[in-house]
Amino acid sequence: MEDTVQVVTEDGEFNPNGVEEFARQTGLREWGTDYKVVAIMGPQSSGKSTLLNALFGTKFIEMDAHIGRSQTTKGIWLARAKKIEDPVLIMDLEGNDGRERGEDEAFEKQAALFAIAVADVVVIN
């Protein structure tokens, strides 16, 4: 089973096939609407993925500090919380203020709006 799925690519494209496969593998359809979503957003390289992995047992890719500070999470990723028995989905957003995007803030704004619309809880890191 895939531990994570990229819901939205770094180019802003929705990944319907990946989400469908993730839903099938996690049993999301059987949950109906009886699940919660936790999302995290904040500056690039601030430890968002590391925090989610520690709190929820997810396996989001983490930055390797030995290589240097760089963008690790690209786009929007989703995983099921492993440390919680109830069905909880965890959403990891690409960091904002990343130098890779330069002055283009459109994706940051769209990702933030998506998280606010979908998540029950949004953590600002």
C-alpha positions in Angstrom: 0.0 0.0 0.0 1.2 3.5 -0.8 1.8 5.5 2.4 1.4 8.9 0.7 -0.1 10.3 -2.5 0.5 13.5 -4.2 -3.0 15.1 -4.5 -1.8 18.2 -6.4 1.4 18.4 -8.3 3.9 21.2 -8.0 2.4 22.5 -11.3 -1.0 22.8 -9.7 -2.5 19.7 -11.5 -4.9 17.5 -9.6 -3.9 13.8 -9.5 -7.3 11.9 -9.8 -5.7 8.5 -10.5 -3.4 8.7 -7.6 -6.2 9.9 -5.3 -8.5 7.1 -6.5 -5.9 4.4 -5.8 -5.1 5.9 -2.4 -8.8 5.9 -1.6 -9.1 2.3 -2.6 -6.0 1.2 -0.7 -6.9 3.0 2.5 -10.6 2.1 2.5 -11.6 5.8 2.3 -14.8 5.0 0.5 -16.0 2.8 3.5 -15.5 5.7 5.8 -18.1 7.8 4.1 -17.8 11.2 5.6 -16.7 9.9 9.0 -13.1 11.1 8.9 -11.1 14.2 9.8 -8.4 16.0 7.8 -5.4 17.8 9.4 -3.3 20.1 7.2 -0.1 21.9 7.8 1.3 25.0 6.1 4.2 27.3 6.7 7.6 28.4 5.4 9.8 26.2 3.3 12.2 24.0 5.3 10.5 24.7 8.7 10.0 21.1 9.6 6.4 20.6 8.6 6.8 17.1 7.2 9.0 16.1 10.1 6.4 17.3 12.6 3.6 15.4 10.8 5.7 12.2 10.7 6.5 12.4 14.4 2.9 13.2 15.5 0.9 10.9 13.2 3.3 8.2 12.0 3.1 9.3 8.4 6.0 8.9 6.0 6.3 12.2 4.2 9.7 12.9 2.7 11.9 14.9 5.0 14.7 17.3 4.2 18.2 16.0 4.6 20.0 18.7 6.6 23.4 17.2 5.5 22.6 18.1 1.9 21.4 21.6 2.8 18.2 23.5 3.0 16.1 23.0 -0.1 12.5 22.3 -1.1 11.5 18.8 -0.3 7.6 18.8 -0.4 6.4 19.8 -3.9 2.7 20.3 -4.3 0.2 18.8 -1.8 0.5 15.4 -0.3 -1.9 13.2 1.6 -1.4 10.3 4.0 -3.5 8.4 6.6 -2.5 8.9 10.2 -1.0 5.7 11.6 -0.8 6.6 15.3 -4.5 7.3 15.5 -7.2 4.6 15.4 -9.9 6.8 14.1 -9.8 7.7 10.4 -7.7 10.8 10.0 -6.1 12.1 6.8 -3.0 14.2 7.0 -2.3 16.9 4.4 1.3 18.2 3.8 1.5 21.4 1.8 4.5 22.7 -0.1 6.2 25.4 2.0 5.5 29.0 1.1 8.2 31.6 0.5 10.3 29.1 -1.4 13.0 30.5 -3.6 12.1 27.9 -6.3 8.8 29.7 -7.0 10.3 33.1 -6.9 7.7 35.9 -6.9 4.9 33.6 -8.2 2.5 33.4 -5.2 -0.4 31.9 -7.1 0.2 28.3 -6.1 0.8 29.3 -2.4 -2.5 31.1 -2.3 -4.4 28.3 -4.0 -2.8 25.6 -1.8 -3.8 27.6 1.3 -7.4 28.0 0.2 -7.6 24.3 -0.7 -6.3 23.3 2.8 -8.7 25.7 4.5 -11.6 24.4 2.5 -10.8 20.7 3.0 -9.2 20.4 6.4 -10.9 20.2 9.8 -7.7 21.6 11.4 -5.0 23.7 9.7 -1.7 23.9 11.6 0.4 27.0 10.8 4.0 26.2 11.4 
